Structures are given as C-alpha cells and as structure tokens.
C-alpha cells in the first residue's frame, strides 16, 4: 500500500490560531488526525521598544463574552513544562499527565468546567490516599501575551491547581488579569495583555492530493518584525514519505514576496521526510505569510 494513496483517500484540513508577541522565540505544531503529517512554524521575533511593558489590561476588550466559547480557541492544544522534579503536559479538553523518566501518571481527564476553571478528574489512583481515589486538577487561566503553563501547586494530596496564561481571557472580568497573582510563578515582571499580532497555522490536503502548510497573519499586514522564521512540513510516525516541493510563497508586509535563495531557502532533511522554508541571514523585516505546498511521493508503508 502506498502512503500517497492513503493520504488521498483520507483527506484532511486542520487549523489553529496562535499569537506572536514582540521579543518572543516560539514554535507552533499542528498534525492531521492520524498524526502522519505535521506542520510546524518556528520563529524569533524582534523586541519592539515602543511596546508598553506594563499596559493597563482594562483597556482590552475580551475576545468573546461567553467563557466556554472563548476558551474553545485553545481546545485541543497541548503545553508542557518541567516544574521542580516533574514534567507536566496539559492538553486542553483532554487530559493532564505528570512524568519523570519512565514514571508517568495521569493527573486527570477533562470533566467540564466551573465558572472560569477547567476540571480534570479520575486520574491515576493515588497510593498516598490508599489507592481508592484518583488524581485530579483544576486549571485556572490568567491574561498574558502567550499560552504557557506557569505553575503547578499541589493544594492537597494528589489534588493540583495549575495556572495557565493565555491572551484569549484578557479583559474578561471572570479571569485574573495579572501574572503577579499566581503563587510561585514569579510572574510579576512579565508583560500582560494580549500580544500585537494574531496568526493562523493551517495544514490541509488539496483536491489533487498535494499537501499545504501555511502560517499567516490574520491582519492584512503584520506588525511583528522577525529575526528568523522556519516553516516545516513533516512526515511523522513510522510512515516514511519523500516530500517534493511544488510551491512555496513567503511574503512580507503587503504583497511583497521575499527573494528565494537570498532571504529564504528550501531545505530537505531526515531523508526527505521533512521539507523546510527557512530564513537566511539576509532576511530583515516584517513577515505576513509563509506557505509550503508539496506532493508526497509513493512509498511503501511497513
């Protein structure tokens, strides 16, 4: 069976919104439902000295008044952080895990929400409680520029309170609007309020079987000035597929295209299973759109 045929019969389109703030270096990852093909955008943005480091959050209007709809913007995303001895992974509307080396526990699976918190229950049975009760957690959201896991507090045996920052709650009265109120986060010096730019990452299969991965600013022109960027289309898991570039577009402010081989280049790595659009050292300035379009070549799946 050829992998190309498998892609064509499945068909998919996945997308999510992410935020780019000044002076940040982050990566955003998106995969199709079966995890066979993924799209990743990495960037380093320049620090804008004109941005107010301590804006008044009250000036921002919430993105949506309905709390459940507002938090739906981060549904399905996962964030990770090593905190003290343990590594935590929070997958919104799914589950929370705690691990160290080969030792791993489920803190809880999503069971709904209170007024402004996500609840996760029925995790791995807690030995300290006689093995009769499962681990559990509450996730509280705080306004800030980026989606991050800030702190984990064990408020009672095998019961946790986890603080997560996200711009989607900024300006809403039901949520904390400052990181300084988070226990143990040392977050009082950070910037609060939503970032300057909202972006969109999309991975889809076109009608002719080609795969398209793109990252774009939702506004006509981006206000973020980048130091570097990289967009990658990756064949994952055990499936091995060679990806040939069919179309690549990189655009800065307005409709101006970057110069290929001067301001950006195409790379193939990992035996052709990864294709990258990557900025070169000569790239300087704003960026509003990056697109990579490929066709998978037939390869037998083991």
FIBASE-947623 format. One record per residue (C-alpha): residue number from 0; z, y, x. Coordinates in steps of 0.1 Angstrom, whole numbers, plus 5000, padded with zeros to 4 digits. Each point is the difference from the previous one (the first is absolute). Layout:
% residues N
<r><torti>NUM</torti><up>Z</up><north>Y</north><east>X</east></r>
...
END
This chain:
% residues 302
<r><torti>0</torti><up>5000</up><north>5000</north><east>5000</east></r>
<r><torti>1</torti><up>4991</up><north>5034</north><east>5013</east></r>
<r><torti>2</torti><up>5024</up><north>5029</north><east>5000</east></r>
<r><torti>3</torti><up>4973</up><north>5024</north><east>4990</east></r>
<r><torti>4</torti><up>4994</up><north>4980</north><east>4968</east></r>
<r><torti>5</torti><up>5037</up><north>5000</north><east>4993</east></r>
<r><torti>6</torti><up>5002</up><north>5038</north><east>5002</east></r>
<r><torti>7</torti><up>4970</up><north>5004</north><east>4977</east></r>
<r><torti>8</torti><up>5014</up><north>4977</north><east>4973</east></r>
<r><torti>9</torti><up>5034</up><north>5016</north><east>5001</east></r>
<r><torti>10</torti><up>4992</up><north>5038</north><east>5000</east></r>
<r><torti>11</torti><up>5028</up><north>5024</north><east>5004</east></r>
<r><torti>12</torti><up>5010</up><north>5037</north><east>5000</east></r>
<r><torti>13</torti><up>5034</up><north>5012</north><east>5013</east></r>
<r><torti>14</torti><up>5013</up><north>5035</north><east>5006</east></r>
<r><torti>15</torti><up>5031</up><north>5020</north><east>5005</east></r>
<r><torti>16</torti><up>5012</up><north>5035</north><east>5006</east></r>
<r><torti>17</torti><up>5018</up><north>5011</north><east>5032</east></r>
<r><torti>18</torti><up>5012</up><north>5032</north><east>5014</east></r>
<r><torti>19</torti><up>4993</up><north>5017</north><east>5034</east></r>
<r><torti>20</torti><up>5025</up><north>5025</north><east>5013</east></r>
<r><torti>21</torti><up>4997</up><north>5022</north><east>5031</east></r>
<r><torti>22</torti><up>5012</up><north>4986</north><east>5032</east></r>
<r><torti>23</torti><up>5000</up><north>4964</north><east>4988</east></r>
<r><torti>24</torti><up>4987</up><north>4968</north><east>5015</east></r>
<r><torti>25</torti><up>4997</up><north>4973</north><east>4974</east></r>
<r><torti>26</torti><up>4978</up><north>4971</north><east>4988</east></r>
<r><torti>27</torti><up>4991</up><north>4989</north><east>4965</east></r>
<r><torti>28</torti><up>4990</up><north>4964</north><east>4992</east></r>
<r><torti>29</torti><up>4982</up><north>4985</north><east>4970</east></r>
<r><torti>30</torti><up>4987</up><north>4965</north><east>4993</east></r>
<r><torti>31</torti><up>4981</up><north>4982</north><east>4973</east></r>
<r><torti>32</torti><up>5021</up><north>4977</north><east>4977</east></r>
<r><torti>33</torti><up>4994</up><north>4969</north><east>5020</east></r>
<r><torti>34</torti><up>5008</up><north>5017</north><east>5033</east></r>
<r><torti>35</torti><up>4967</up><north>4990</north><east>5015</east></r>
<r><torti>36</torti><up>4987</up><north>5035</north><east>5007</east></r>
<r><torti>37</torti><up>5021</up><north>5031</north><east>5009</east></r>
<r><torti>38</torti><up>4994</up><north>5037</north><east>5006</east></r>
<r><torti>39</torti><up>5023</up><north>5020</north><east>5023</east></r>
<r><torti>40</torti><up>5000</up><north>5037</north><east>5007</east></r>
<r><torti>41</torti><up>5020</up><north>5013</north><east>5030</east></r>
<r><torti>42</torti><up>5004</up><north>5037</north><east>5009</east></r>
<r><torti>43</torti><up>5019</up><north>5025</north><east>5020</east></r>
<r><torti>44</torti><up>5000</up><north>5035</north><east>4985</east></r>
<r><torti>45</torti><up>5007</up><north>5032</north><east>5018</east></r>
<r><torti>46</torti><up>5031</up><north>5020</north><east>4994</east></r>
<r><torti>47</torti><up>4994</up><north>5032</north><east>4981</east></r>
<r><torti>48</torti><up>5025</up><north>5026</north><east>5011</east></r>
<r><torti>49</torti><up>4992</up><north>5021</north><east>4969</east></r>
<r><torti>50</torti><up>5016</up><north>4973</north><east>4977</east></r>
<r><torti>51</torti><up>5035</up><north>5009</north><east>4988</east></r>
<r><torti>52</torti><up>5023</up><north>4975</north><east>5015</east></r>
<r><torti>53</torti><up>5026</up><north>5005</north><east>4972</east></r>
<r><torti>54</torti><up>4981</up><north>5008</north><east>4968</east></r>
<r><torti>55</torti><up>5018</up><north>5005</north><east>4967</east></r>
<r><torti>56</torti><up>4994</up><north>4968</north><east>4981</east></r>
<r><torti>57</torti><up>5006</up><north>5017</north><east>4967</east></r>
<r><torti>58</torti><up>4966</up><north>5018</north><east>5003</east></r>
<r><torti>59</torti><up>4982</up><north>4966</north><east>4997</east></r>
<r><torti>60</torti><up>4991</up><north>4985</north><east>4966</east></r>
<r><torti>61</torti><up>5004</up><north>4963</north><east>4996</east></r>
<r><torti>62</torti><up>4967</up><north>4980</north><east>5001</east></r>
<r><torti>63</torti><up>5009</up><north>4985</north><east>4966</east></r>
<r><torti>64</torti><up>5030</up><north>5005</north><east>4977</east></r>
<r><torti>65</torti><up>5002</up><north>4963</north><east>4990</east></r>
<r><torti>66</torti><up>5021</up><north>4983</north><east>5027</east></r>
<r><torti>67</torti><up>4984</up><north>4965</north><east>4996</east></r>
<r><torti>68</torti><up>4965</up><north>5014</north><east>5001</east></r>
<r><torti>69</torti><up>5009</up><north>5022</north><east>5030</east></r>
<r><torti>70</torti><up>5014</up><north>4970</north><east>5020</east></r>
<r><torti>71</torti><up>4970</up><north>4980</north><east>4990</east></r>
<r><torti>72</torti><up>4980</up><north>5018</north><east>5027</east></r>
<r><torti>73</torti><up>5019</up><north>4979</north><east>5026</east></r>
<r><torti>74</torti><up>5000</up><north>4967</north><east>4981</east></r>
<r><torti>75</torti><up>4987</up><north>4971</north><east>5021</east></r>
<r><torti>76</torti><up>5006</up><north>5018</north><east>5033</east></r>
<r><torti>77</torti><up>5023</up><north>4986</north><east>5027</east></r>
<r><torti>78</torti><up>5021</up><north>5019</north><east>5026</east></r>
<r><torti>79</torti><up>5020</up><north>4985</north><east>5029</east></r>
<r><torti>80</torti><up>5029</up><north>5012</north><east>5022</east></r>
<r><torti>81</torti><up>5023</up><north>4984</north><east>5026</east></r>
<r><torti>82</torti><up>5035</up><north>5012</north><east>4991</east></r>
<r><torti>83</torti><up>5029</up><north>4990</north><east>5022</east></r>
<r><torti>84</torti><up>4996</up><north>4962</north><east>5005</east></r>
<r><torti>85</torti><up>4976</up><north>4993</north><east>4971</east></r>
<r><torti>86</torti><up>4964</up><north>5007</north><east>4992</east></r>
<r><torti>87</torti><up>4995</up><north>5010</north><east>4964</east></r>
<r><torti>88</torti><up>4967</up><north>4999</north><east>4980</east></r>
<r><torti>89</torti><up>4999</up><north>5017</north><east>4966</east></r>
<r><torti>90</torti><up>4970</up><north>4991</north><east>4978</east></r>
<r><torti>91</torti><up>5001</up><north>5022</north><east>4969</east></r>
<r><torti>92</torti><up>5000</up><north>4982</north><east>4967</east></r>
<r><torti>93</torti><up>5001</up><north>4967</north><east>5019</east></r>
<r><torti>94</torti><up>5029</up><north>4991</north><east>5024</east></r>
<r><torti>95</torti><up>5022</up><north>5010</north><east>5029</east></r>
<r><torti>96</torti><up>5005</up><north>4978</north><east>5030</east></r>
<r><torti>97</torti><up>5024</up><north>5001</north><east>5029</east></r>
<r><torti>98</torti><up>4993</up><north>4981</north><east>5033</east></r>
<r><torti>99</torti><up>5008</up><north>4996</north><east>5036</east></r>
<r><torti>100</torti><up>4980</up><north>4976</north><east>5021</east></r>
<r><torti>101</torti><up>4996</up><north>4968</north><east>4979</east></r>
<r><torti>102</torti><up>5029</up><north>5009</north><east>4978</east></r>
<r><torti>103</torti><up>4987</up><north>5015</north><east>4967</east></r>
<r><torti>104</torti><up>5015</up><north>5007</north><east>4966</east></r>
<r><torti>105</torti><up>4987</up><north>5015</north><east>4967</east></r>
<r><torti>106</torti><up>5022</up><north>5029</north><east>4990</east></r>
<r><torti>107</torti><up>4986</up><north>5000</north><east>4966</east></r>
<r><torti>108</torti><up>4969</up><north>5000</north><east>4978</east></r>
<r><torti>109</torti><up>4991</up><north>5029</north><east>4978</east></r>
<r><torti>110</torti><up>5017</up><north>4999</north><east>4966</east></r>
<r><torti>111</torti><up>4994</up><north>5035</north><east>4986</east></r>
<r><torti>112</torti><up>5014</up><north>5035</north><east>5005</east></r>
<r><torti>113</torti><up>5028</up><north>5022</north><east>4989</east></r>
<r><torti>114</torti><up>4995</up><north>5037</north><east>4994</east></r>
<r><torti>115</torti><up>4988</up><north>5006</north><east>5036</east></r>
<r><torti>116</torti><up>5006</up><north>4968</north><east>5020</east></r>
<r><torti>117</torti><up>4981</up><north>4968</north><east>5005</east></r>
<r><torti>118</torti><up>5022</up><north>4969</north><east>4995</east></r>
<r><torti>119</torti><up>4995</up><north>4967</north><east>5019</east></r>
<r><torti>120</torti><up>5020</up><north>4969</north><east>4991</east></r>
<r><torti>121</torti><up>5003</up><north>4962</north><east>5004</east></r>
<r><torti>122</torti><up>4995</up><north>5000</north><east>5037</east></r>
<r><torti>123</torti><up>5010</up><north>4972</north><east>5024</east></r>
<r><torti>124</torti><up>5034</up><north>4986</north><east>4991</east></r>
<r><torti>125</torti><up>5028</up><north>5018</north><east>5019</east></r>
<r><torti>126</torti><up>5023</up><north>4976</north><east>5020</east></r>
<r><torti>127</torti><up>5027</up><north>5026</north><east>5002</east></r>
<r><torti>128</torti><up>5002</up><north>4999</north><east>4962</east></r>
<r><torti>129</torti><up>5003</up><north>4963</north><east>4999</east></r>
<r><torti>130</torti><up>4963</up><north>4994</north><east>4996</east></r>
<r><torti>131</torti><up>5002</up><north>5008</north><east>4963</east></r>
<r><torti>132</torti><up>4985</up><north>5034</north><east>4999</east></r>
<r><torti>133</torti><up>4967</up><north>5013</north><east>5014</east></r>
<r><torti>134</torti><up>4995</up><north>5030</north><east>5021</east></r>
<r><torti>135</torti><up>4989</up><north>5033</north><east>4983</east></r>
<r><torti>136</torti><up>4990</up><north>5035</north><east>5007</east></r>
<r><torti>137</torti><up>4994</up><north>5035</north><east>4985</east></r>
<r><torti>138</torti><up>4973</up><north>5022</north><east>5014</east></r>
<r><torti>139</torti><up>5005</up><north>5038</north><east>4997</east></r>
<r><torti>140</torti><up>4972</up><north>5024</north><east>5006</east></r>
<r><torti>141</torti><up>5002</up><north>5033</north><east>5018</east></r>
<r><torti>142</torti><up>4975</up><north>5028</north><east>5003</east></r>
<r><torti>143</torti><up>4983</up><north>5003</north><east>5034</east></r>
<r><torti>144</torti><up>4965</up><north>5002</north><east>5016</east></r>
<r><torti>145</torti><up>4994</up><north>4963</north><east>5005</east></r>
<r><torti>146</torti><up>5008</up><north>4966</north><east>4986</east></r>
<r><torti>147</torti><up>5027</up><north>4986</north><east>5023</east></r>
<r><torti>148</torti><up>5030</up><north>4977</north><east>4999</east></r>
<r><torti>149</torti><up>5028</up><north>5022</north><east>5011</east></r>
<r><torti>150</torti><up>5033</up><north>4981</north><east>4998</east></r>
<r><torti>151</torti><up>5016</up><north>4968</north><east>4988</east></r>
<r><torti>152</torti><up>5036</up><north>4999</north><east>4989</east></r>
<r><torti>153</torti><up>5019</up><north>4968</north><east>4990</east></r>
<r><torti>154</torti><up>5022</up><north>5015</north><east>4973</east></r>
<r><torti>155</torti><up>5018</up><north>4967</north><east>4993</east></r>
<r><torti>156</torti><up>4995</up><north>4964</north><east>5012</east></r>
<r><torti>157</torti><up>4963</up><north>4992</north><east>4997</east></r>
<r><torti>158</torti><up>4993</up><north>5030</north><east>4979</east></r>
<r><torti>159</torti><up>4979</up><north>5028</north><east>5016</east></r>
<r><torti>160</torti><up>4990</up><north>5035</north><east>4993</east></r>
<r><torti>161</torti><up>4967</up><north>5010</north><east>5017</east></r>
<r><torti>162</torti><up>4987</up><north>5036</north><east>5003</east></r>
<r><torti>163</torti><up>4962</up><north>5006</north><east>5001</east></r>
<r><torti>164</torti><up>4983</up><north>5033</north><east>5004</east></r>
<r><torti>165</torti><up>4967</up><north>5008</north><east>4982</east></r>
<r><torti>166</torti><up>4982</up><north>5032</north><east>4990</east></r>
<r><torti>167</torti><up>4993</up><north>4987</north><east>4965</east></r>
<r><torti>168</torti><up>5035</up><north>5009</north><east>4988</east></r>
<r><torti>169</torti><up>5000</up><north>5036</north><east>5014</east></r>
<r><torti>170</torti><up>5010</up><north>5026</north><east>4975</east></r>
<r><torti>171</torti><up>5013</up><north>4975</north><east>4974</east></r>
<r><torti>172</torti><up>5036</up><north>5007</north><east>4990</east></r>
<r><torti>173</torti><up>5010</up><north>4963</north><east>4998</east></r>
<r><torti>174</torti><up>4996</up><north>4994</north><east>5037</east></r>
<r><torti>175</torti><up>5016</up><north>5012</north><east>5032</east></r>
<r><torti>176</torti><up>4980</up><north>5028</north><east>5015</east></r>
<r><torti>177</torti><up>5014</up><north>5000</north><east>5036</east></r>
<r><torti>178</torti><up>5005</up><north>4973</north><east>5026</east></r>
<r><torti>179</torti><up>5033</up><north>5016</north><east>5011</east></r>
<r><torti>180</torti><up>5017</up><north>4983</north><east>4971</east></r>
<r><torti>181</torti><up>4991</up><north>4965</north><east>5012</east></r>
<r><torti>182</torti><up>5029</up><north>4981</north><east>5015</east></r>
<r><torti>183</torti><up>4994</up><north>4990</north><east>5036</east></r>
<r><torti>184</torti><up>4964</up><north>5012</north><east>5001</east></r>
<r><torti>185</torti><up>5005</up><north>5030</north><east>5023</east></r>
<r><torti>186</torti><up>4973</up><north>5016</north><east>4979</east></r>
<r><torti>187</torti><up>5011</up><north>5036</north><east>4996</east></r>
<r><torti>188</torti><up>4977</up><north>5013</north><east>5027</east></r>
<r><torti>189</torti><up>4968</up><north>4986</north><east>4985</east></r>
<r><torti>190</torti><up>4974</up><north>5019</north><east>4980</east></r>
<r><torti>191</torti><up>5004</up><north>4997</north><east>4962</east></r>
<r><torti>192</torti><up>4975</up><north>5005</north><east>4972</east></r>
<r><torti>193</torti><up>4965</up><north>4985</north><east>4996</east></r>
<r><torti>194</torti><up>4975</up><north>5000</north><east>5028</east></r>
<r><torti>195</torti><up>4970</up><north>5022</north><east>5003</east></r>
<r><torti>196</torti><up>4974</up><north>4973</north><east>4993</east></r>
<r><torti>197</torti><up>4995</up><north>4970</north><east>4977</east></r>
<r><torti>198</torti><up>4975</up><north>4974</north><east>5011</east></r>
<r><torti>199</torti><up>4984</up><north>4969</north><east>4985</east></r>
<r><torti>200</torti><up>4993</up><north>4966</north><east>5016</east></r>
<r><torti>201</torti><up>4975</up><north>4977</north><east>4983</east></r>
<r><torti>202</torti><up>4987</up><north>4965</north><east>5008</east></r>
<r><torti>203</torti><up>4973</up><north>4986</north><east>4978</east></r>
<r><torti>204</torti><up>4971</up><north>4975</north><east>4999</east></r>
<r><torti>205</torti><up>4967</up><north>5015</north><east>4990</east></r>
<r><torti>206</torti><up>4975</up><north>4984</north><east>4976</east></r>
<r><torti>207</torti><up>4979</up><north>4987</north><east>5029</east></r>
<r><torti>208</torti><up>5029</up><north>4983</north><east>5017</east></r>
<r><torti>209</torti><up>5007</up><north>5027</north><east>5025</east></r>
<r><torti>210</torti><up>5036</up><north>5011</north><east>5008</east></r>
<r><torti>211</torti><up>5010</up><north>5036</north><east>4999</east></r>
<r><torti>212</torti><up>5032</up><north>5016</north><east>5015</east></r>
<r><torti>213</torti><up>5006</up><north>5037</north><east>4997</east></r>
<r><torti>214</torti><up>5027</up><north>5026</north><east>5004</east></r>
<r><torti>215</torti><up>4996</up><north>5034</north><east>4985</east></r>
<r><torti>216</torti><up>5018</up><north>5031</north><east>4991</east></r>
<r><torti>217</torti><up>5004</up><north>5006</north><east>4962</east></r>
<r><torti>218</torti><up>4993</up><north>5037</north><east>5005</east></r>
<r><torti>219</torti><up>4965</up><north>5012</north><east>5008</east></r>
<r><torti>220</torti><up>5012</up><north>5009</north><east>5035</east></r>
<r><torti>221</torti><up>5030</up><north>4988</north><east>5019</east></r>
<r><torti>222</torti><up>5027</up><north>5023</north><east>5013</east></r>
<r><torti>223</torti><up>5012</up><north>4975</north><east>5026</east></r>
<r><torti>224</torti><up>4988</up><north>5003</north><east>5035</east></r>
<r><torti>225</torti><up>4998</up><north>4967</north><east>5018</east></r>
<r><torti>226</torti><up>5005</up><north>4990</north><east>5037</east></r>
<r><torti>227</torti><up>4984</up><north>4966</north><east>4994</east></r>
<r><torti>228</torti><up>4991</up><north>4975</north><east>4973</east></r>
<r><torti>229</torti><up>4989</up><north>4964</north><east>4996</east></r>
<r><torti>230</torti><up>4986</up><north>4981</north><east>4970</east></r>
<r><torti>231</torti><up>4998</up><north>4962</north><east>5003</east></r>
<r><torti>232</torti><up>4985</up><north>4973</north><east>4978</east></r>
<r><torti>233</torti><up>5016</up><north>4967</north><east>5009</east></r>
<r><torti>234</torti><up>4994</up><north>4963</north><east>4991</east></r>
<r><torti>235</torti><up>5035</up><north>4985</north><east>4997</east></r>
<r><torti>236</torti><up>5019</up><north>4967</north><east>4997</east></r>
<r><torti>237</torti><up>4981</up><north>4969</north><east>5010</east></r>
<r><torti>238</torti><up>4967</up><north>5013</north><east>4988</east></r>
<r><torti>239</torti><up>4977</up><north>5009</north><east>5029</east></r>
<r><torti>240</torti><up>4971</up><north>5023</north><east>4992</east></r>
<r><torti>241</torti><up>4978</up><north>5021</north><east>5021</east></r>
<r><torti>242</torti><up>4996</up><north>5036</north><east>4986</east></r>
<r><torti>243</torti><up>4968</up><north>5019</north><east>5007</east></r>
<r><torti>244</torti><up>5000</up><north>5038</north><east>4995</east></r>
<r><torti>245</torti><up>4976</up><north>5011</north><east>4973</east></r>
<r><torti>246</torti><up>5011</up><north>5036</north><east>4994</east></r>
<r><torti>247</torti><up>5026</up><north>5023</north><east>5015</east></r>
<r><torti>248</torti><up>5008</up><north>5036</north><east>4990</east></r>
<r><torti>249</torti><up>5026</up><north>5023</north><east>5014</east></r>
<r><torti>250</torti><up>5002</up><north>5034</north><east>4986</east></r>
<r><torti>251</torti><up>5022</up><north>5030</north><east>5009</east></r>
<r><torti>252</torti><up>5006</up><north>5031</north><east>4979</east></r>
<r><torti>253</torti><up>4974</up><north>5005</north><east>4973</east></r>
<r><torti>254</torti><up>4970</up><north>4978</north><east>5004</east></r>
<r><torti>255</torti><up>4996</up><north>5002</north><east>5038</east></r>
<r><torti>256</torti><up>4996</up><north>4966</north><east>5016</east></r>
<r><torti>257</torti><up>5015</up><north>4991</north><east>5034</east></r>
<r><torti>258</torti><up>4977</up><north>4991</north><east>5028</east></r>
<r><torti>259</torti><up>4999</up><north>4962</north><east>5006</east></r>
<r><torti>260</torti><up>5007</up><north>4989</north><east>5036</east></r>
<r><torti>261</torti><up>5013</up><north>5035</north><east>5008</east></r>
<r><torti>262</torti><up>5028</up><north>5007</north><east>4974</east></r>
<r><torti>263</torti><up>5004</up><north>4964</north><east>4988</east></r>
<r><torti>264</torti><up>4988</up><north>4965</north><east>5009</east></r>
<r><torti>265</torti><up>4997</up><north>4965</north><east>4985</east></r>
<r><torti>266</torti><up>5019</up><north>4971</north><east>5016</east></r>
<r><torti>267</torti><up>5000</up><north>4963</north><east>4993</east></r>
<r><torti>268</torti><up>5030</up><north>4981</north><east>5011</east></r>
<r><torti>269</torti><up>5017</up><north>4966</north><east>4996</east></r>
<r><torti>270</torti><up>4967</up><north>4981</north><east>5002</east></r>
<r><torti>271</torti><up>4983</up><north>5022</north><east>4975</east></r>
<r><torti>272</torti><up>5026</up><north>4995</north><east>4972</east></r>
<r><torti>273</torti><up>5011</up><north>5036</north><east>5002</east></r>
<r><torti>274</torti><up>4977</up><north>5031</north><east>4999</east></r>
<r><torti>275</torti><up>5015</up><north>5034</north><east>5008</east></r>
<r><torti>276</torti><up>4990</up><north>5036</north><east>4996</east></r>
<r><torti>277</torti><up>5019</up><north>5018</north><east>5027</east></r>
<r><torti>278</torti><up>5002</up><north>5036</north><east>5011</east></r>
<r><torti>279</torti><up>4992</up><north>5009</north><east>5036</east></r>
<r><torti>280</torti><up>5017</up><north>5025</north><east>5023</east></r>
<r><torti>281</torti><up>4975</up><north>5026</north><east>4991</east></r>
<r><torti>282</torti><up>5010</up><north>5000</north><east>4963</east></r>
<r><torti>283</torti><up>5020</up><north>5031</north><east>4990</east></r>
<r><torti>284</torti><up>5006</up><north>5014</north><east>4966</east></r>
<r><torti>285</torti><up>5002</up><north>4992</north><east>4963</east></r>
<r><torti>286</torti><up>4989</up><north>4968</north><east>4983</east></r>
<r><torti>287</torti><up>4993</up><north>4994</north><east>4963</east></r>
<r><torti>288</torti><up>4982</up><north>4966</north><east>4998</east></r>
<r><torti>289</torti><up>4995</up><north>4968</north><east>5020</east></r>
<r><torti>290</torti><up>4979</up><north>4971</north><east>4987</east></r>
<r><torti>291</torti><up>4991</up><north>4966</north><east>5015</east></r>
<r><torti>292</torti><up>4976</up><north>4977</north><east>4982</east></r>
<r><torti>293</torti><up>4992</up><north>4965</north><east>5012</east></r>
<r><torti>294</torti><up>4985</up><north>4967</north><east>4990</east></r>
<r><torti>295</torti><up>5018</up><north>4968</north><east>5009</east></r>
<r><torti>296</torti><up>4979</up><north>4975</north><east>5018</east></r>
<r><torti>297</torti><up>5001</up><north>4964</north><east>4989</east></r>
<r><torti>298</torti><up>5027</up><north>4979</north><east>5017</east></r>
<r><torti>299</torti><up>5014</up><north>4966</north><east>4990</east></r>
<r><torti>300</torti><up>5036</up><north>5001</north><east>4988</east></r>
<r><torti>301</torti><up>5021</up><north>4972</north><east>5014</east></r>
END
